[in-house]
Amino acid sequence: MRKTGWAVSSRIESAGVKELHQSDSGPVPQQRHDEAAMPGKPPMRIRAVKAGLGTAVALCLVTTLVHVVLVFLHVAPSNPVSKRYSSQVNGWVYPLFEQNWRLFAPDPDSFNRKILARTAHTDSKGSVQVTPWFDLAAVDHSAVDHNAFPSHTSQNLLRRAWTSYVETHGGSDTARSERAVMLQTYLRNIAADRVAAHNDGRTFDFIQLRVVTLPVAAPGTPAGNRSPAPTEDRLLPWWKVTSNGK
């Protein structure tokens, strides 16, 4: 009887100790029903972020692949595929992704060009007001001179726009292809933006360009000598622009 009573008291004491340990550690958290039903599944917000990130990566890869294919068709020798899709290829490549070999075989200009612009505006009385000529190339030259790191825009934007215009138009100012129309608009917009930036807010309706081509002076020519006669003085027609010159 004594042994039985001692065993019963030991069980009671052990049960009391177990309850004490459970009460000290706090209540046992109950598992949520949705967590138990979906073990290991991430929250909806994380799934949405992952889906958006995957879509963005896929779009970047597709855009890169399309760009590489179109540029390859542009630089590759003429073939049936490049001829069939020439309009799409040229529309993508020009003018932002134009490819050439001038990095390895530079072709510097052998002439100095003055690209001048003037604007016209019709006032409320119906009279047309024409501004004096404004030298666009001189603005670029001033930004490049004595500048250790001149911008690509100041060096090449206006110059390349004019050479591309000449390549597609020749001696005529009539656009005879889609690319010629595009480059004419490109040159007009550059000139209009440059004039509007130095026009003190004055509006204009038309813009006209004049390109004066001068030969490069021979080495050692004194600076005080008279400038050589221009080899070409080309006057372009008036181009219509919006009231703010854009």
Secondary structure, 3 states (H helix, E strand, C coil): CHHHHHHHHHHHHHHHHHHHHHHHCCCCCCCCHHHHHCCCCCCHHHHHHHHHHHHHHHHHHHHHHHHHHHHHHHHCCCCHHHHHCHHHHHHHHCCCCCCCCCCCCCCCCCEEEEEEEEEEEECCCCCEEECCCEEHHHHHHHHHCCCCCCCHHHHHHHHHHHHHHHHHHCCCCCCCCHHHHHHHHHHHHHHHHHHHHCCCCCCECEEEEEEEEEECCCCCCCCCCCCCCCCEEEECCCEECCCECC
